[in-house]
Amino acid sequence: MNGPGMEFPLSETIFDVAIFGGGPAGYTAAIRGAEYGLKVALIEQSDKLGGTCLHVGCIPTKALLFNAEIWEHLQHAADFGIEGIGAPTLDWAAVLKRKDAIIAKHVKGLDFLMKKHKIARIEGYGRLTGPAHHPGDKDPSPGTPGQDGVHSVEITAASGEVSPLKAKNIILATGSAAKMLPGLNADERILTNIEILSLNQLPKSLVVIGAGAVGMEFASMFRTFGTEVTIVEFLPRVVPVEDEEISKEITRLFKKRGIDMNTGARVEKVEKTEGGVKVSYTDSNGNTQAKEAEKVLVAVGRAPRTEDIGVEKTKIELERGFVKVDEAQETTEPGVFAIGDIVAGLPQLAHVGAMAGMVAVAKIAGRKFRPIRRDRIPGCTYTEPQIGSVGLTEAQAREKGYEVKVGKFPFAGNSKATILGSHDGFVKIVSDAKYGEILGVHILGPQATELIAEAVAVMELEGTVEEMIFTIHAHPTLAESLLDAYGAVDGMAINA
Ligand SMILES: Cc1cc2nc3c(=O)[nH]c(=O)nc-3n(C[C@H](O)[C@H](O)[C@H](O)COP(=O)(O)OP(=O)(O)OC[C@H]3O[C@@H](n4cnc5c(N)ncnc54)[C@H](O)[C@@H]3O)c2cc1C
């Protein structure tokens, strides 16, 4: 019975775990659950697995950003002694086609993995119908859907057909959707991450509202392709979750690239004009400003999809729409877990959702697990230059009462960065003066999103600055900049 592509009406099989949502959180939980030997059902409303991440998030944006990187290199081909390629032109349709092919390849890959792991893939929309009864419950009231710890959930097919499904555990992995500014709806000029990824031509001008990772990545990409870009951010600095020095330096570099940066600016009105859209805002000095552009991207955060999944029929507690969980990702309703973008208190990142999925199924399978630690989560922003960070910012470390020691090393002193022709940025180590504990690592520069992996591993293994100073880093590599930054904590960088 347990096999891919289950048809309606669904079978009477009692699954060990039924997962709502086939994004990175849900499909990772499904695969790891199957690897543990659990009988798994994965319920996804779309006919394609992958969620926001694969279809309109991580993967398509990084594909386009790689195109932007190649484009940028081509503009400077002569610096590398490459002549005769003339003036390169951009075939935007081909760029989008490549992006779509990458997505299609990975959709197929996920289908293959579902079959390989004998995961029951159900195309439909899942809803909780009430709590499950647990053997320990004193007074299981009759008539509620679950019996003896088995949850009965309701799955609605695209045809409208509804079928019950039984599982001992439920994992909610329903993800998130882009927030809109009040009174606005997405269309061909007012864009979210969905519409902007399939524009049939490059916009001449773009206003980006919101300078978190999503807004900054689109700003960076379109600027590289020649779009006139304006950023309007409500908070006093861009990428506000990053260390302040990172925000400051990337602001300087974006300005240098000709991006119009406006922080501390409140959007007052977005209105359609004959040729595009006009964004009116109050700037940081309290003056009214307006910017007209062909398109506007609204990137002001993502709302959890926790409405209309039957949460109100259970004891699940929400916090501003996000689901509260314990360290095993279990909600306040026994046997119901939550992972991914809907979870309260965790950043909305694919790798966090995936790890939360692995934690939840480990708990369900009775295996050992390590709870997710907020200060061990890498954050990556694939701008030019990139940002990779983990742990506490300098300000957060000081707020927590640490005696902080900082080491900083600029990529200007790194030979591999010179080879790449990519000197902007730095590595910053935030450490505890007393024991040399590494509290945070903040990288702005080439391949920062790859380099941060070393820092995450070191922090996970509780390495110290002293240990890292004596850790051999291959030469010439960008990773040597980390070695120099650890040295700089004690005033002992070699290359600066
Ligand atoms: C433009 C953009 C770029 C991003 N880039 C990155 C990046 O580089 N790195 C990174 O880590 N993160 C990135 N993110 C964030 C990342 O996409 C999300 O954190 C991730 O997709 C969350 O995974 P999830 O499984 O929780 O939810 P989702 O990926 O949103 O998947 C949820 C799935 O559940 C399905 N679903 C919803 N309700 C139901 C239901 N009741 N029944 C059945 N199915 C249901 C949906 O159809 C969807 O397929 C980016 C996001 C955006 C918007």
The ligand as an SDF file (V2000), in Angstrom:
LIG
                    3D

 53 58  0  0  0  0  0  0  0  0999 V2000
   12.9810   34.6740   -3.4700 C   0  0  0  0  0  0  0  0  0  0  0  0
   13.3690   33.7550   -2.3460 C   0  0  0  0  0  0  0  0  0  0  0  0
   14.6670   33.3030   -2.2580 C   0  0  0  0  0  0  0  0  0  0  0  0
   15.0360   32.4410   -1.2480 C   0  0  0  0  0  0  0  0  0  0  0  0
   16.3200   32.0160   -1.1800 N   0  0  0  0  0  0  0  0  0  0  0  0
   16.7090   31.2050   -0.1770 C   0  0  0  0  0  0  0  0  0  0  0  0
   18.0330   30.7220   -0.1070 C   0  0  0  0  0  0  0  0  0  0  0  0
   18.8730   31.0240   -0.9530 O   0  0  0  0  0  0  0  0  0  0  0  0
   18.3580   29.9010    0.9040 N   0  0  0  0  0  0  0  0  0  0  0  0
   17.4440   29.5320    1.8570 C   0  0  0  0  0  0  0  0  0  0  0  0
   17.7920   28.7830    2.7610 O   0  0  0  0  0  0  0  0  0  0  0  0
   16.1780   29.9640    1.8120 N   0  0  0  0  0  0  0  0  0  0  0  0
   15.7880   30.7920    0.8190 C   0  0  0  0  0  0  0  0  0  0  0  0
   14.4850   31.2020    0.7550 N   0  0  0  0  0  0  0  0  0  0  0  0
   13.5430   30.7200    1.7720 C   0  0  0  0  0  0  0  0  0  0  0  0
   13.0670   29.3060    1.4360 C   0  0  0  0  0  0  0  0  0  0  0  0
   12.4970   29.3000    0.1600 O   0  0  0  0  0  0  0  0  0  0  0  0
   12.0790   28.8350    2.4700 C   0  0  0  0  0  0  0  0  0  0  0  0
   12.6530   28.9550    3.7570 O   0  0  0  0  0  0  0  0  0  0  0  0
   11.6960   27.3870    2.2550 C   0  0  0  0  0  0  0  0  0  0  0  0
   11.1160   27.1870    0.9890 O   0  0  0  0  0  0  0  0  0  0  0  0
   10.7210   26.9310    3.3270 C   0  0  0  0  0  0  0  0  0  0  0  0
   10.4690   25.5780    3.1650 O   0  0  0  0  0  0  0  0  0  0  0  0
    9.1010   24.9330    3.6570 P   0  0  0  0  0  0  0  0  0  0  0  0
    9.2030   23.4920    3.2840 O   0  0  0  0  0  0  0  0  0  0  0  0
    8.8460   25.3050    5.0550 O   0  0  0  0  0  0  0  0  0  0  0  0
    7.9590   25.6560    2.8190 O   0  0  0  0  0  0  0  0  0  0  0  0
    7.7040   25.8270    1.2670 P   0  0  0  0  0  0  0  0  0  0  0  0
    8.9400   25.7210    0.4810 O   0  0  0  0  0  0  0  0  0  0  0  0
    6.9010   27.0730    1.1520 O   0  0  0  0  0  0  0  0  0  0  0  0
    6.8120   24.5810    0.8860 O   0  0  0  0  0  0  0  0  0  0  0  0
    5.5560   24.3920    1.4510 C   0  0  0  0  0  0  0  0  0  0  0  0
    4.7710   23.4560    0.5460 C   0  0  0  0  0  0  0  0  0  0  0  0
    3.5830   23.0880    1.2200 O   0  0  0  0  0  0  0  0  0  0  0  0
    2.5140   23.0370    0.2920 C   0  0  0  0  0  0  0  0  0  0  0  0
    1.2890   23.1830    1.0820 N   0  0  0  0  0  0  0  0  0  0  0  0
    0.8800   24.2630    1.7900 C   0  0  0  0  0  0  0  0  0  0  0  0
   -0.2310   23.9660    2.4930 N   0  0  0  0  0  0  0  0  0  0  0  0
   -0.5230   22.6720    2.2290 C   0  0  0  0  0  0  0  0  0  0  0  0
   -1.5270   21.7760    2.6820 C   0  0  0  0  0  0  0  0  0  0  0  0
   -2.4330   22.1530    3.5990 N   0  0  0  0  0  0  0  0  0  0  0  0
   -1.5550   20.5250    2.1810 N   0  0  0  0  0  0  0  0  0  0  0  0
   -0.6240   20.1190    1.2820 C   0  0  0  0  0  0  0  0  0  0  0  0
    0.3540   20.9220    0.8230 N   0  0  0  0  0  0  0  0  0  0  0  0
    0.4180   22.1670    1.3190 C   0  0  0  0  0  0  0  0  0  0  0  0
    2.8140   24.1700   -0.6560 C   0  0  0  0  0  0  0  0  0  0  0  0
    2.1700   23.9630   -1.8960 O   0  0  0  0  0  0  0  0  0  0  0  0
    4.3400   24.0850   -0.7640 C   0  0  0  0  0  0  0  0  0  0  0  0
    4.7320   23.2490   -1.8230 O   0  0  0  0  0  0  0  0  0  0  0  0
   14.0790   32.0410   -0.2730 C   0  0  0  0  0  0  0  0  0  0  0  0
   12.7620   32.4850   -0.3650 C   0  0  0  0  0  0  0  0  0  0  0  0
   12.4060   33.3290   -1.4000 C   0  0  0  0  0  0  0  0  0  0  0  0
   10.9880   33.7830   -1.4770 C   0  0  0  0  0  0  0  0  0  0  0  0
  1  2  1  0
  2  3  1  0
  2 52  2  0
  3  4  2  0
  4  5  1  0
  4 50  1  0
  5  6  2  0
  6  7  1  0
  6 13  1  0
  7  8  2  0
  7  9  1  0
  9 10  1  0
 10 11  2  0
 10 12  1  0
 12 13  2  0
 13 14  1  0
 14 15  1  0
 14 50  1  0
 15 16  1  0
 16 17  1  0
 16 18  1  0
 18 19  1  0
 18 20  1  0
 20 21  1  0
 20 22  1  0
 22 23  1  0
 23 24  1  0
 24 25  2  0
 24 26  1  0
 24 27  1  0
 27 28  1  0
 28 29  2  0
 28 30  1  0
 28 31  1  0
 31 32  1  0
 32 33  1  0
 33 34  1  0
 33 48  1  0
 34 35  1  0
 35 36  1  0
 35 46  1  0
 36 37  1  0
 36 45  1  0
 37 38  2  0
 38 39  1  0
 39 40  1  0
 39 45  2  0
 40 41  1  0
 40 42  2  0
 42 43  1  0
 43 44  2  0
 44 45  1  0
 46 47  1  0
 46 48  1  0
 48 49  1  0
 50 51  2  0
 51 52  1  0
 52 53  1  0
M  END
$$$$
